[in-house]
Amino acid sequence: MTRPLPEWAAWKEGSSYTVGAEEEVMLLHPGDWSLAQQSSRALDRLPEDLVAHLTAETQSAVLELNSDPHQDVEGLVAQLGHLRTELERELSMLGLRVASAGTHAFTVWQETVVSPAARYQAVYGSMRELARREPSLALHVHVGIPDPETAIRVLNRMRAHLPLLLALSVNSPFWQGRDTGLASARTPLFQAFPRVGIPRVFDDYADWAQTVDLLVRCEAFPDASYLWWDVRPQPGFGTVEVRVLDAQSTVDETGALCALVQSLVRLEAEEGYVDDALVRTQEVLDENRFLAARDGMDADLIDIGRERRVPAREQLADVLEACRPHAAALGDGARSGGVIGVGG
């Protein structure tokens, strides 16, 4: 007998292909640019209209900027630019600075303080000292999907695009004061947490919801927001959330990546572009993800159809061409074309 969907899995209906973003940013001491473990102090003292778009994160040196949903990326970029400017201005009056990248260049885990909020203390209780690793900072992109079955179809297919998206976004070569040789040190650093990486294929929305609900009912974790996969559905928002991206240092870089993600979601929802064989070959996706984190846009990613590795830039050219009509329909043609500059 099929178990009914849990209440938490009810899908919020909304406009198709709206786009929103969450940017994780680091708090800094301006004297030596070390991390400032002061997110609680900042949230207590910042203006209410700005705090409405901020949340704490696991580590006390990190805040997350949250946009509203937008019909196009131009509106999103304008809001994120405003939020960044206001946050920088207000923090300067508290003797702090703010910056954005996938990792802080020289902090070490011993300096990390876990945020005091109940959620993050629960994370610490569950993850123990893993929660005190050096902060890793990401860009999360939400795209509105009108119904849950489309969302799961998009989730399954977007999995194949995650390595290329990661390669484009790499912005964290430094860790503990040294060059790691990785384009995204954030990726393996965050991999220490459970429930991360590329999720499996799900048969339908009920398969996803019942899988997650079993874990929740067994008290493995409190709710679906503790799934930190590279892509996940968000029933409460009515979105598919792409989480594989390094945090970007400029709003223009963020905007280009958001435009590409929005166009890719529309492409997969309406056409089903990616090779079905790749969608169902987890080992290839996982290997491509590692190659992307190591080499960024210099990576040669496995092409399952041609049974050989193909330069990421060549794959990107094909993807951009497929996305072109969808980007035009969304009003994001110029932005999504700008991703070539993001990944170098």
KEKOL-176133 format. One record per residue (C-alpha): x, y, z; residue number from 0; residue in one letter. Coordinates in Angstrom, 2 decimals, always signed. Layout:
BEGIN
+---------+---------+---------+-----+---+
:    east :   north :      up :   k : r :
+---------+---------+---------+-----+---+
:       X :       Y :       Z : NUM : A :
...
+---------+---------+---------+-----+---+
END
This chain:
BEGIN
+---------+---------+---------+-----+---+
:    east :   north :      up :   k : r :
+---------+---------+---------+-----+---+
:   +0.00 :   +0.00 :   +0.00 :   0 : M :
:   +1.35 :   +3.40 :   -1.00 :   1 : T :
:   +1.78 :   +5.79 :   +1.93 :   2 : R :
:   +0.11 :   +9.21 :   +1.38 :   3 : P :
:   +2.41 :  +12.18 :   +0.94 :   4 : L :
:   +3.38 :  +13.88 :   +4.20 :   5 : P :
:   +2.03 :  +17.36 :   +4.87 :   6 : E :
:   +5.47 :  +18.94 :   +4.62 :   7 : W :
:   +5.74 :  +17.74 :   +1.00 :   8 : A :
:   +2.75 :  +19.80 :   -0.21 :   9 : A :
:   +3.95 :  +21.73 :   -3.26 :  10 : W :
:   +3.59 :  +25.51 :   -3.23 :  11 : K :
:   +2.12 :  +26.56 :   -6.56 :  12 : E :
:   +3.55 :  +29.66 :   -8.17 :  13 : G :
:   +4.82 :  +31.18 :  -11.38 :  14 : S :
:   +6.94 :  +29.04 :  -13.68 :  15 : S :
:  +10.66 :  +29.79 :  -13.94 :  16 : Y :
:  +10.90 :  +32.59 :  -11.40 :  17 : T :
:  +14.47 :  +32.90 :  -10.15 :  18 : V :
:  +15.88 :  +33.67 :   -6.72 :  19 : G :
:  +19.25 :  +33.30 :   -5.05 :  20 : A :
:  +20.94 :  +32.79 :   -1.70 :  21 : E :
:  +24.50 :  +34.07 :   -1.38 :  22 : E :
:  +26.68 :  +33.04 :   +1.55 :  23 : E :
:  +29.12 :  +35.79 :   +2.54 :  24 : V :
:  +31.90 :  +35.99 :   +5.13 :  25 : M :
:  +32.35 :  +38.56 :   +7.88 :  26 : L :
:  +35.88 :  +39.97 :   +8.19 :  27 : L :
:  +38.01 :  +42.05 :  +10.54 :  28 : H :
:  +39.34 :  +44.93 :   +8.40 :  29 : P :
:  +42.69 :  +45.03 :  +10.19 :  30 : G :
:  +43.99 :  +41.65 :   +9.08 :  31 : D :
:  +41.07 :  +40.26 :   +6.98 :  32 : W :
:  +40.62 :  +37.33 :   +9.35 :  33 : S :
:  +37.15 :  +35.92 :   +9.85 :  34 : L :
:  +34.95 :  +37.75 :  +12.35 :  35 : A :
:  +32.82 :  +35.31 :  +14.35 :  36 : Q :
:  +30.10 :  +37.91 :  +14.82 :  37 : Q :
:  +26.99 :  +36.98 :  +12.83 :  38 : S :
:  +24.77 :  +37.08 :  +15.94 :  39 : S :
:  +26.02 :  +40.56 :  +16.87 :  40 : R :
:  +25.47 :  +41.74 :  +13.31 :  41 : A :
:  +21.92 :  +40.36 :  +13.08 :  42 : L :
:  +21.06 :  +42.02 :  +16.39 :  43 : D :
:  +22.22 :  +45.45 :  +15.21 :  44 : R :
:  +21.42 :  +45.59 :  +11.50 :  45 : L :
:  +18.22 :  +47.35 :  +10.28 :  46 : P :
:  +15.06 :  +45.22 :  +10.18 :  47 : E :
:  +14.53 :  +45.63 :   +6.44 :  48 : D :
:  +18.01 :  +44.23 :   +5.80 :  49 : L :
:  +17.73 :  +41.46 :   +8.42 :  50 : V :
:  +14.57 :  +40.31 :   +6.61 :  51 : A :
:  +16.88 :  +39.20 :   +3.78 :  52 : H :
:  +19.57 :  +37.65 :   +6.00 :  53 : L :
:  +19.94 :  +34.38 :   +7.86 :  54 : T :
:  +22.66 :  +32.94 :  +10.06 :  55 : A :
:  +24.66 :  +29.95 :   +8.91 :  56 : E :
:  +26.37 :  +27.05 :  +10.69 :  57 : T :
:  +29.56 :  +29.03 :  +11.30 :  58 : Q :
:  +29.34 :  +32.37 :  +13.11 :  59 : S :
:  +31.50 :  +34.12 :  +10.52 :  60 : A :
:  +28.97 :  +33.59 :   +7.74 :  61 : V :
:  +25.68 :  +35.22 :   +6.77 :  62 : L :
:  +23.35 :  +34.32 :   +3.93 :  63 : E :
:  +21.77 :  +36.98 :   +1.71 :  64 : L :
:  +18.33 :  +35.89 :   +0.48 :  65 : N :
:  +16.64 :  +37.48 :   -2.53 :  66 : S :
:  +12.96 :  +37.58 :   -3.38 :  67 : D :
:  +11.75 :  +35.55 :   -6.38 :  68 : P :
:  +12.03 :  +37.46 :   -9.67 :  69 : H :
:  +10.66 :  +36.96 :  -13.16 :  70 : Q :
:  +14.05 :  +37.72 :  -14.70 :  71 : D :
:  +17.66 :  +37.89 :  -13.63 :  72 : V :
:  +17.90 :  +41.65 :  -14.14 :  73 : E :
:  +15.56 :  +42.16 :  -11.21 :  74 : G :
:  +17.46 :  +39.59 :   -9.16 :  75 : L :
:  +20.82 :  +41.24 :   -9.85 :  76 : V :
:  +19.45 :  +44.65 :   -8.94 :  77 : A :
:  +18.18 :  +43.37 :   -5.60 :  78 : Q :
:  +21.36 :  +41.45 :   -4.78 :  79 : L :
:  +23.44 :  +44.48 :   -5.65 :  80 : G :
:  +21.34 :  +46.62 :   -3.32 :  81 : H :
:  +21.53 :  +44.05 :   -0.51 :  82 : L :
:  +25.31 :  +43.73 :   -0.86 :  83 : R :
:  +25.75 :  +47.52 :   -0.80 :  84 : T :
:  +23.51 :  +47.95 :   +2.24 :  85 : E :
:  +25.15 :  +45.09 :   +4.12 :  86 : L :
:  +28.63 :  +46.45 :   +3.45 :  87 : E :
:  +27.58 :  +49.95 :   +4.55 :  88 : R :
:  +25.90 :  +48.79 :   +7.76 :  89 : E :
:  +28.67 :  +46.39 :   +8.72 :  90 : L :
:  +31.30 :  +49.09 :   +8.26 :  91 : S :
:  +29.59 :  +51.03 :  +11.05 :  92 : M :
:  +30.05 :  +47.95 :  +13.26 :  93 : L :
:  +33.75 :  +47.79 :  +12.45 :  94 : G :
:  +33.35 :  +44.84 :  +10.10 :  95 : L :
:  +33.77 :  +44.11 :   +6.40 :  96 : R :
:  +32.15 :  +41.51 :   +4.16 :  97 : V :
:  +33.41 :  +39.47 :   +1.22 :  98 : A :
:  +32.30 :  +36.60 :   -0.99 :  99 : S :
:  +34.24 :  +33.56 :   -2.23 : 100 : A :
:  +33.95 :  +29.80 :   -1.86 : 101 : G :
:  +36.40 :  +29.67 :   +1.05 : 102 : T :
:  +38.35 :  +32.06 :   +3.26 : 103 : H :
:  +41.98 :  +31.95 :   +2.18 : 104 : A :
:  +43.78 :  +31.33 :   +5.46 : 105 : F :
:  +41.44 :  +30.50 :   +8.34 : 106 : T :
:  +41.83 :  +27.18 :  +10.18 : 107 : V :
:  +39.22 :  +25.05 :  +11.86 : 108 : W :
:  +40.36 :  +25.90 :  +15.39 : 109 : Q :
:  +39.11 :  +29.48 :  +14.82 : 110 : E :
:  +35.60 :  +28.37 :  +13.83 : 111 : T :
:  +32.67 :  +29.11 :  +16.13 : 112 : V :
:  +29.29 :  +27.45 :  +15.57 : 113 : V :
:  +26.31 :  +29.81 :  +15.49 : 114 : S :
:  +24.26 :  +29.80 :  +18.72 : 115 : P :
:  +20.85 :  +29.45 :  +16.99 : 116 : A :
:  +19.01 :  +26.23 :  +17.81 : 117 : A :
:  +19.23 :  +24.87 :  +14.26 : 118 : R :
:  +23.00 :  +25.18 :  +14.13 : 119 : Y :
:  +23.52 :  +23.86 :  +17.62 : 120 : Q :
:  +21.49 :  +20.84 :  +16.48 : 121 : A :
:  +23.79 :  +20.53 :  +13.47 : 122 : V :
:  +26.76 :  +20.64 :  +15.84 : 123 : Y :
:  +25.15 :  +17.98 :  +18.05 : 124 : G :
:  +24.67 :  +15.77 :  +15.01 : 125 : S :
:  +27.90 :  +16.46 :  +13.11 : 126 : M :
:  +30.13 :  +16.98 :  +16.15 : 127 : R :
:  +33.48 :  +18.53 :  +15.19 : 128 : E :
:  +32.62 :  +18.37 :  +11.46 : 129 : L :
:  +30.46 :  +21.44 :  +12.07 : 130 : A :
:  +33.59 :  +23.32 :  +13.15 : 131 : R :
:  +35.42 :  +22.84 :   +9.89 : 132 : R :
:  +36.46 :  +25.96 :   +8.02 : 133 : E :
:  +33.47 :  +27.73 :   +6.43 : 134 : P :
:  +32.56 :  +26.87 :   +2.87 : 135 : S :
:  +30.39 :  +29.38 :   +1.04 : 136 : L :
:  +28.00 :  +28.65 :   -1.79 : 137 : A :
:  +25.58 :  +30.26 :   -4.19 : 138 : L :
:  +22.14 :  +28.61 :   -4.25 : 139 : H :
:  +19.79 :  +29.29 :   -7.16 : 140 : V :
:  +16.02 :  +28.67 :   -6.92 : 141 : H :
:  +13.87 :  +28.31 :  -10.04 : 142 : V :
:  +10.10 :  +28.16 :   -9.76 : 143 : G :
:   +8.36 :  +25.00 :  -10.96 : 144 : I :
:   +4.54 :  +24.83 :  -11.12 : 145 : P :
:   +4.06 :  +21.20 :   -9.99 : 146 : D :
:   +6.03 :  +18.54 :   -8.12 : 147 : P :
:   +6.21 :  +15.95 :  -10.92 : 148 : E :
:   +7.87 :  +18.47 :  -13.22 : 149 : T :
:  +10.17 :  +19.38 :  -10.35 : 150 : A :
:  +11.38 :  +15.80 :   -9.96 : 151 : I :
:  +11.84 :  +15.41 :  -13.70 : 152 : R :
:  +13.91 :  +18.60 :  -13.71 : 153 : V :
:  +15.88 :  +17.49 :  -10.63 : 154 : L :
:  +16.76 :  +14.17 :  -12.27 : 155 : N :
:  +17.95 :  +15.85 :  -15.46 : 156 : R :
:  +19.71 :  +18.82 :  -13.87 : 157 : M :
:  +21.97 :  +16.33 :  -12.09 : 158 : R :
:  +23.81 :  +15.85 :  -15.39 : 159 : A :
:  +24.53 :  +19.59 :  -15.64 : 160 : H :
:  +25.93 :  +19.97 :  -12.12 : 161 : L :
:  +29.61 :  +19.26 :  -12.98 : 162 : P :
:  +29.64 :  +21.87 :  -15.74 : 163 : L :
:  +27.89 :  +24.40 :  -13.49 : 164 : L :
:  +30.46 :  +23.72 :  -10.77 : 165 : L :
:  +33.30 :  +24.13 :  -13.27 : 166 : A :
:  +31.91 :  +27.53 :  -14.26 : 167 : L :
:  +31.56 :  +28.72 :  -10.67 : 168 : S :
:  +34.89 :  +27.63 :   -9.14 : 169 : V :
:  +36.09 :  +30.36 :   -6.76 : 170 : N :
:  +37.95 :  +28.70 :   -3.87 : 171 : S :
:  +41.49 :  +27.56 :   -4.65 : 172 : P :
:  +42.87 :  +28.52 :   -1.21 : 173 : F :
:  +42.47 :  +26.67 :   +2.09 : 174 : W :
:  +44.35 :  +27.02 :   +5.38 : 175 : Q :
:  +46.75 :  +29.54 :   +3.85 : 176 : G :
:  +47.88 :  +27.49 :   +0.87 : 177 : R :
:  +46.97 :  +26.93 :   -2.76 : 178 : D :
:  +45.28 :  +23.53 :   -2.83 : 179 : T :
:  +45.72 :  +22.90 :   -6.55 : 180 : G :
:  +41.93 :  +22.57 :   -6.68 : 181 : L :
:  +39.76 :  +25.10 :   -8.46 : 182 : A :
:  +37.05 :  +24.55 :   -5.83 : 183 : S :
:  +38.43 :  +23.51 :   -2.46 : 184 : A :
:  +34.93 :  +24.23 :   -1.10 : 185 : R :
:  +33.57 :  +21.13 :   -2.83 : 186 : T :
:  +35.61 :  +18.45 :   -0.98 : 187 : P :
:  +35.53 :  +20.52 :   +2.21 : 188 : L :
:  +31.73 :  +20.52 :   +2.24 : 189 : F :
:  +31.76 :  +16.84 :   +1.24 : 190 : Q :
:  +32.65 :  +16.02 :   +4.85 : 191 : A :
:  +28.99 :  +16.57 :   +5.73 : 192 : F :
:  +26.47 :  +13.75 :   +5.16 : 193 : P :
:  +23.65 :  +14.04 :   +2.60 : 194 : R :
:  +25.73 :  +16.03 :   +0.11 : 195 : V :
:  +26.76 :  +15.55 :   -3.50 : 196 : G :
:  +24.63 :  +14.49 :   -6.45 : 197 : I :
:  +21.44 :  +12.68 :   -5.39 : 198 : P :
:  +20.16 :   +9.54 :   -7.07 : 199 : R :
:  +17.42 :   +9.46 :   -9.71 : 200 : V :
:  +13.89 :   +9.41 :   -8.27 : 201 : F :
:  +11.00 :   +7.63 :   -9.99 : 202 : D :
:   +8.53 :  +10.41 :   -9.21 : 203 : D :
:   +7.67 :  +12.95 :   -6.53 : 204 : Y :
:   +6.17 :  +10.30 :   -4.25 : 205 : A :
:   +9.43 :   +8.34 :   -4.41 : 206 : D :
:  +11.38 :  +11.42 :   -3.31 : 207 : W :
:   +8.91 :  +12.50 :   -0.60 : 208 : A :
:   +8.52 :   +9.05 :   +0.90 : 209 : Q :
:  +12.27 :   +8.44 :   +0.87 : 210 : T :
:  +12.88 :  +11.67 :   +2.75 : 211 : V :
:   +9.93 :  +11.16 :   +5.07 : 212 : D :
:  +11.23 :   +7.77 :   +6.19 : 213 : L :
:  +14.46 :   +9.43 :   +7.30 : 214 : L :
:  +12.56 :  +12.23 :   +9.05 : 215 : V :
:  +10.22 :   +9.78 :  +10.82 : 216 : R :
:  +13.24 :   +7.76 :  +11.94 : 217 : C :
:  +14.72 :  +10.99 :  +13.36 : 218 : E :
:  +17.83 :  +10.87 :  +11.19 : 219 : A :
:  +17.32 :  +14.63 :  +10.78 : 220 : F :
:  +14.48 :  +17.05 :  +11.56 : 221 : P :
:  +13.23 :  +17.99 :   +8.06 : 222 : D :
:  +14.06 :  +18.04 :   +4.36 : 223 : A :
:  +16.16 :  +21.21 :   +4.67 : 224 : S :
:  +18.89 :  +19.02 :   +6.20 : 225 : Y :
:  +19.41 :  +17.41 :   +2.79 : 226 : L :
:  +22.38 :  +19.34 :   +1.46 : 227 : W :
:  +22.48 :  +17.78 :   -2.01 : 228 : W :
:  +23.84 :  +19.69 :   -5.00 : 229 : D :
:  +20.25 :  +19.97 :   -6.28 : 230 : V :
:  +17.02 :  +19.45 :   -4.39 : 231 : R :
:  +13.31 :  +20.25 :   -4.59 : 232 : P :
:  +11.95 :  +22.84 :   -2.16 : 233 : Q :
:   +8.22 :  +22.13 :   -1.70 : 234 : P :
:   +7.64 :  +25.11 :   +0.59 : 235 : G :
:   +8.95 :  +27.49 :   -2.08 : 236 : F :
:   +7.74 :  +25.57 :   -5.14 : 237 : G :
:  +11.28 :  +25.55 :   -6.56 : 238 : T :
:  +14.14 :  +23.36 :   -7.66 : 239 : V :
:  +17.28 :  +24.60 :   -5.90 : 240 : E :
:  +20.72 :  +24.22 :   -7.48 : 241 : V :
:  +23.35 :  +24.30 :   -4.71 : 242 : R :
:  +26.57 :  +23.12 :   -6.37 : 243 : V :
:  +27.99 :  +26.58 :   -7.10 : 244 : L :
:  +30.83 :  +28.34 :   -5.30 : 245 : D :
:  +29.89 :  +31.78 :   -3.93 : 246 : A :
:  +30.82 :  +34.49 :   -6.42 : 247 : Q :
:  +32.87 :  +37.61 :   -5.73 : 248 : S :
:  +30.76 :  +39.95 :   -7.90 : 249 : T :
:  +27.05 :  +40.35 :   -8.54 : 250 : V :
:  +27.62 :  +40.15 :  -12.30 : 251 : D :
:  +29.16 :  +36.68 :  -11.89 : 252 : E :
:  +26.24 :  +35.63 :   -9.73 : 253 : T :
:  +23.81 :  +36.99 :  -12.32 : 254 : G :
:  +25.39 :  +35.11 :  -15.21 : 255 : A :
:  +25.25 :  +31.81 :  -13.34 : 256 : L :
:  +21.65 :  +32.39 :  -12.22 : 257 : C :
:  +20.63 :  +33.14 :  -15.79 : 258 : A :
:  +22.22 :  +29.92 :  -17.02 : 259 : L :
:  +20.58 :  +27.84 :  -14.29 : 260 : V :
:  +17.18 :  +29.41 :  -15.02 : 261 : Q :
:  +17.56 :  +28.71 :  -18.76 : 262 : S :
:  +18.75 :  +25.14 :  -18.14 : 263 : L :
:  +15.76 :  +24.41 :  -15.92 : 264 : V :
:  +13.38 :  +25.65 :  -18.61 : 265 : R :
:  +15.27 :  +23.66 :  -21.25 : 266 : L :
:  +15.02 :  +20.43 :  -19.27 : 267 : E :
:  +11.41 :  +21.02 :  -18.22 : 268 : A :
:  +10.19 :  +21.69 :  -21.75 : 269 : E :
:  +12.56 :  +19.71 :  -23.99 : 270 : E :
:  +14.54 :  +17.18 :  -21.98 : 271 : G :
:  +17.90 :  +18.04 :  -23.55 : 272 : Y :
:  +20.45 :  +15.94 :  -21.68 : 273 : V :
:  +21.33 :  +12.33 :  -22.64 : 274 : D :
:  +19.16 :   +9.90 :  -20.67 : 275 : D :
:  +22.12 :   +7.51 :  -20.34 : 276 : A :
:  +24.12 :  +10.19 :  -18.56 : 277 : L :
:  +21.22 :  +10.97 :  -16.22 : 278 : V :
:  +21.24 :   +7.37 :  -15.02 : 279 : R :
:  +25.01 :   +6.82 :  -14.78 : 280 : T :
:  +25.85 :   +7.99 :  -11.28 : 281 : Q :
:  +29.50 :   +7.01 :  -11.47 : 282 : E :
:  +30.13 :   +9.27 :  -14.48 : 283 : V :
:  +28.37 :  +12.20 :  -12.83 : 284 : L :
:  +30.38 :  +11.75 :   -9.64 : 285 : D :
:  +33.67 :  +11.57 :  -11.57 : 286 : E :
:  +32.78 :  +14.63 :  -13.62 : 287 : N :
:  +31.97 :  +16.48 :  -10.41 : 288 : R :
:  +35.45 :  +15.72 :   -9.05 : 289 : F :
:  +37.12 :  +16.75 :  -12.31 : 290 : L :
:  +35.17 :  +20.02 :  -12.28 : 291 : A :
:  +36.16 :  +20.77 :   -8.68 : 292 : A :
:  +39.80 :  +20.00 :   -9.46 : 293 : R :
:  +40.22 :  +21.72 :  -12.82 : 294 : D :
:  +37.33 :  +24.17 :  -13.28 : 295 : G :
:  +36.80 :  +25.11 :  -16.91 : 296 : M :
:  +40.14 :  +23.48 :  -17.80 : 297 : D :
:  +38.50 :  +20.12 :  -17.04 : 298 : A :
:  +37.88 :  +17.43 :  -19.62 : 299 : D :
:  +34.53 :  +15.93 :  -18.63 : 300 : L :
:  +33.34 :  +12.46 :  -19.58 : 301 : I :
:  +30.90 :  +12.43 :  -22.51 : 302 : D :
:  +29.01 :   +9.17 :  -22.18 : 303 : I :
:  +27.69 :   +9.25 :  -25.75 : 304 : G :
:  +31.14 :   +9.60 :  -27.29 : 305 : R :
:  +32.79 :   +7.46 :  -24.58 : 306 : E :
:  +35.63 :   +9.90 :  -24.11 : 307 : R :
:  +36.46 :  +13.05 :  -22.20 : 308 : R :
:  +35.54 :  +16.35 :  -23.83 : 309 : V :
:  +36.78 :  +19.83 :  -22.85 : 310 : P :
:  +34.36 :  +21.62 :  -20.57 : 311 : A :
:  +34.45 :  +24.68 :  -22.83 : 312 : R :
:  +33.25 :  +22.55 :  -25.75 : 313 : E :
:  +30.40 :  +21.17 :  -23.66 : 314 : Q :
:  +29.54 :  +24.69 :  -22.52 : 315 : L :
:  +29.27 :  +25.92 :  -26.12 : 316 : A :
:  +26.76 :  +23.16 :  -26.86 : 317 : D :
:  +24.75 :  +23.92 :  -23.72 : 318 : V :
:  +24.65 :  +27.65 :  -24.42 : 319 : L :
:  +23.38 :  +27.01 :  -27.93 : 320 : E :
:  +20.62 :  +24.74 :  -26.60 : 321 : A :
:  +19.71 :  +27.33 :  -23.94 : 322 : C :
:  +19.64 :  +30.29 :  -26.32 : 323 : R :
:  +15.89 :  +30.26 :  -27.15 : 324 : P :
:  +14.99 :  +29.66 :  -23.51 : 325 : H :
:  +17.23 :  +32.48 :  -22.34 : 326 : A :
:  +15.58 :  +34.76 :  -24.90 : 327 : A :
:  +12.10 :  +33.76 :  -23.72 : 328 : A :
:  +13.12 :  +34.48 :  -20.12 : 329 : L :
:  +14.75 :  +37.79 :  -20.99 : 330 : G :
:  +18.16 :  +36.50 :  -19.88 : 331 : D :
:  +19.96 :  +36.14 :  -23.20 : 332 : G :
:  +22.77 :  +38.59 :  -22.46 : 333 : A :
:  +23.23 :  +37.38 :  -18.89 : 334 : R :
:  +23.41 :  +33.65 :  -19.68 : 335 : S :
:  +25.88 :  +34.34 :  -22.46 : 336 : G :
:  +28.12 :  +35.98 :  -19.88 : 337 : G :
:  +28.95 :  +32.71 :  -18.16 : 338 : V :
:  +31.98 :  +32.22 :  -20.41 : 339 : I :
:  +33.71 :  +34.98 :  -18.46 : 340 : G :
:  +32.74 :  +33.48 :  -15.11 : 341 : V :
:  +34.59 :  +30.20 :  -15.50 : 342 : G :
:  +37.65 :  +31.69 :  -17.14 : 343 : G :
+---------+---------+---------+-----+---+
END
